[in-house]
Amino acid sequence: MDTSIADLRRDYSLQDLNEKDVDHNPFKQFQTWFSQAVEAQLTEPNAMTLATCTPDGQPAARMVLLKDVDEQGFVLFTNYNSHKGQELAINPQAALVFWWAELERQVRVVGTVEKISSAQSDSYFEVRPPKSRLGAWASNQSEVIPSREILEQQLKDFERKYENQEVPRPPHWGGYRVIPTKIEFWQGRSSRLHDRLLYTRLEDGSWKIERLSP
């Protein structure tokens, strides 16, 4: 390599993050930042890292897509039988990370996880593109398969099965909600003296805001 990885660095200087400027409700603050990420036309601003934990304590992380957010939490959809689904069934706790590099911003979420209702999962499944609905049936997510051809054949089989029919939601596919106990907003600053504001949910449901050292 011509450039050492250790030498890769950039200074952040776009904006700052002050206690007096943020909303006291972290969900409203997230919505503000998320809207700005959308307006900036970032590639998939709803992409986020989802971290779970295996039964023996091994962390596992992957990229997923945020599909809804409200005062209850952050919603994503997946196969319940996938690795992450199995991990959440045993240990329903997770962390999320949003990274918007062009805005020099990061949001970290830590909380508990619950399945959303079947009705809510059905509503989202119905608006997915037809191929995506069929793909939810064709893919036994996280399982070993001998070849790509087998996956494509399974898709064709389900295309024939549901030809000229509405594709129902598989019982093994649906949504999870991450219910935050902590949400941290990170704004890059010069000389690595970044701004970090941590919201912590209190017992009465209100939020405490604290500044963390970078």
C-alpha positions in Angstrom: 0.0 0.0 0.0 1.2 3.5 -0.9 -0.5 5.0 2.2 -0.3 3.7 5.7 -3.7 3.0 7.3 -2.4 4.7 10.4 -1.9 7.9 8.4 -5.5 8.1 7.2 -7.2 11.0 9.0 -9.3 14.1 8.4 -10.2 17.0 10.6 -13.9 17.7 11.3 -15.2 21.3 11.2 -18.6 21.5 9.7 -20.8 22.1 12.8 -20.9 22.0 16.5 -23.4 20.5 19.0 -24.5 22.4 22.0 -26.9 21.6 24.9 -28.8 24.9 24.4 -29.5 24.0 20.7 -30.7 20.4 21.0 -34.3 19.2 21.6 -34.9 17.8 25.1 -36.7 14.9 23.4 -34.0 12.6 21.8 -36.6 11.3 19.2 -37.3 14.8 18.0 -33.5 15.5 17.9 -33.0 12.3 15.9 -35.8 13.3 13.5 -34.1 16.7 12.9 -30.8 15.1 12.1 -32.4 12.3 10.0 -34.3 14.9 8.0 -31.1 16.8 7.4 -29.4 13.6 6.2 -32.2 13.0 3.8 -32.1 16.6 2.5 -28.4 16.2 2.0 -29.2 13.3 -0.3 -26.9 10.9 1.5 -26.9 7.3 0.2 -29.3 5.3 2.3 -29.5 7.6 5.3 -31.6 5.0 7.1 -28.7 2.4 7.0 -27.6 1.5 10.5 -25.4 -1.1 12.2 -27.3 -3.5 14.4 -25.3 -5.1 17.2 -26.6 -8.1 19.1 -24.9 -10.8 21.3 -24.7 -14.5 21.0 -25.6 -16.7 24.0 -21.9 -17.1 24.9 -21.3 -13.4 24.9 -19.8 -13.0 21.4 -20.8 -9.6 19.8 -22.3 -9.7 16.3 -22.9 -6.7 14.1 -24.4 -6.1 10.6 -25.9 -3.4 8.5 -29.7 -3.2 8.3 -32.2 -0.5 7.4 -34.4 1.6 9.7 -38.0 1.4 8.5 -39.8 3.5 11.2 -39.1 5.6 14.2 -41.4 7.2 16.7 -41.6 7.9 20.5 -41.6 4.1 21.1 -38.4 3.3 19.3 -36.5 2.3 16.1 -38.1 -0.4 13.9 -36.4 -2.8 11.5 -37.5 -6.0 9.7 -35.9 -9.3 9.2 -36.3 -13.1 9.3 -36.9 -14.2 12.8 -34.9 -17.4 12.2 -31.8 -15.5 11.1 -28.7 -15.3 13.3 -29.8 -11.9 14.7 -33.3 -13.2 15.2 -32.0 -16.1 17.2 -29.7 -13.9 19.2 -32.6 -11.5 20.0 -34.8 -14.3 21.1 -32.3 -15.3 23.8 -31.0 -11.8 24.7 -33.5 -9.1 23.7 -31.0 -6.2 23.9 -29.3 -4.4 21.0 -27.3 -1.4 19.9 -27.7 0.7 16.8 -25.2 3.0 15.1 -26.0 5.6 12.4 -23.0 7.1 10.6 -23.5 10.1 8.3 -20.0 10.8 7.2 -20.8 13.7 4.9 -22.4 15.5 7.9 -19.6 14.4 10.3 -22.3 12.9 12.5 -23.0 9.7 14.4 -25.9 8.5 16.5 -25.7 5.6 18.9 -28.7 3.8 20.4 -28.7 1.3 23.2 -31.9 -0.5 24.4 -34.1 -3.5 24.8 -35.9 -5.2 21.8 -39.4 -6.4 21.2 -41.3 -7.8 18.2 -43.8 -5.4 16.8 -47.4 -6.6 16.3 -48.3 -9.0 13.5 -50.7 -6.3 12.1 -47.8 -3.8 11.9 -45.6 -6.4 10.2 -48.4 -7.2 7.8 -48.9 -3.5 6.9 -45.2 -3.0 6.1 -44.9 -6.3 4.2 -47.9 -5.4 1.9 -46.0 -2.3 0.6 -42.8 -4.1 -0.2 -42.0 -4.7 -3.9 -43.3 -8.1 -5.1 -39.8 -9.5 -5.6 -38.9 -8.5 -2.0 -42.0 -10.3 -0.7 -41.1 -13.4 -2.6 -37.5 -13.2 -1.5 -38.6 -13.3 2.2 -40.1 -16.8 1.4 -37.2 -18.0 -0.8 -34.4 -17.2 1.6 -33.7 -19.2 4.8 -31.7 -16.3 6.1 -28.3 -17.2 7.6 -28.5 -20.9 6.7 -25.7 -22.5 4.6 -26.7 -23.2 1.0 -24.8 -25.2 -1.6 -25.0 -22.6 -4.4 -26.6 -19.4 -5.7 -28.5 -21.5 -8.2 -30.5 -23.2 -5.4 -31.5 -19.8 -4.0 -32.6 -18.6 -7.4 -34.6 -21.9 -8.0 -36.4 -21.4 -4.7 -37.4 -17.9 -5.8 -38.8 -19.3 -9.0 -40.7 -22.0 -7.1 -42.4 -19.3 -5.0 -43.1 -17.2 -8.1 -45.0 -20.1 -9.5 -46.7 -20.8 -6.2 -48.0 -17.2 -5.8 -48.5 -16.4 -9.5 -51.5 -14.0 -9.8 -51.9 -14.0 -6.0 -51.2 -11.7 -3.2 -48.0 -12.8 -1.5 -48.7 -13.2 2.3 -46.1 -12.4 4.9 -44.1 -15.5 6.0 -44.8 -16.3 9.7 -41.0 -16.3 10.2 -40.6 -12.7 9.0 -41.5 -9.4 10.7 -40.4 -6.4 12.6 -38.4 -5.6 15.8 -38.5 -2.4 17.8 -35.4 -1.2 19.6 -36.6 0.7 22.7 -33.9 3.1 23.7 -32.5 3.5 27.2 -29.7 5.7 25.9 -29.2 7.7 22.7 -25.9 9.5 22.0 -25.5 12.3 19.4 -21.9 12.8 18.1 -20.8 15.7 16.0 -17.2 15.7 14.7 -15.1 18.7 15.7 -11.6 19.9 15.1 -8.5 18.3 16.7 -10.6 15.2 17.7 -12.4 17.3 20.4 -15.8 16.0 19.2 -19.1 17.0 20.7 -21.0 14.1 22.4 -24.4 14.5 24.0 -25.9 11.5 25.8 -29.6 11.2 26.5 -30.4 8.7 29.3 -34.0 7.6 30.0 -35.0 8.1 33.6 -37.6 6.1 35.6 -40.3 8.7 35.1 -39.8 8.5 31.3 -38.0 11.8 31.0 -34.5 12.2 29.6 -31.3 13.4 31.2 -28.8 15.1 28.9 -25.1 14.9 29.7 -21.9 15.9 27.7 -19.3 13.2 27.3 -15.6 13.8 26.8 -14.6 12.8 23.3 
